[in-house]
């Protein structure tokens, strides 16, 4: 089960697929129209201070949907993880983090593997 919480929080059962559509917003809260060539990246870490992300994804900028597959969450320990999503604009190379939050991975009862 996946639940989307306030402040961009996500609660998901270990091994579940997470599908989260989103919009890109400007600092003034207006919707940014994603352009061809813009690159959108997702990163997730157990701790902010970790050198590398546990999960990284490049998100299709035409669907604007984050998809974490079964294998992305299956090997995670139960607990909280930090994530953010950023865009690199093709026009000027500017990088903006437009969404961040916590993904709480909970234990599963049934394990199909």
Secondary structure, DSSP 8 states (H G I E B T S, - for coil): -EEE-GGG-EEEETT--EEEE---B-TTS-B----TT-EEEEEEESSTT-SS-SEEEEE-TTT-EEEE-HHHHHT--SEEEEEEEEEE-TTT--EEEEEEEEEEEE--S----
